[in-house]
């Protein structure tokens, strides 16, 4: 360790400003994260292959859930648990730019899941 004289306030300030400037430059040089493009969201009536409006409850369940994970086991939750979970997963799909469910489709998929586990 150096035992020289301490830095003057002016030198310390110059070093601090220089390091802050370098940090700002490096921060600006980082690539910006990609935001989900609006093309991931399909407007109602866009067509039976992608639109939930023309899809059966089974098709909605299979196509939307597998975007993020394998289809879940359907025997270990109450109907209310499924309602909450489907709402939570749908919010996640919207936040991440995936195809999501409309409000009526959330109920349709939840009813389908509850009916399957009986």
Residue, then its C-alpha position, 0 to 999 in steps of 0.5 A: x500500500x502506498x504511503x504517499x500524500x493523500x489526494x487533494x479534493x480536486x484530484x479525487x473529484x476528477x477521478x470520481x467524475x471520470x469513473x462515473x463518466x466511464x460507467x455511464x458510457x458502458x451502461x449506454x453501450x449495453x444492448x437494450x432488452x427486447x420488448x415483446x412485439x405487439x405481433x404476439x398479441x392476436x386480436x379477436x377474430x384473427x382466425x381459427x388457427x391462432x384466435x381463441x374466439x374459435x377454439x374449443x376449451x380443450x384447444x385453448x387449454x393445450x395451446x396457451x398452457x404449453x407456451x410456458x410449461x408442460x400441461x399440469x396434473x389436474x387432480x391436486x387443486x380445488x376449483x377456486x385454486x384453479x381459478x386463481x392459478x389460471x388468472x395468475x398464469x394469464x397475467x404472466x402470459x400478457x406480461x411476457x407477450x405470449x398469446x393470452x386468454x380473454x376474460x371469458x376464455x379464462x372462465x372457459x378454461x377454468x371450467x374445462x380444467x375443473x370438469x376434467x379433474x372430476 
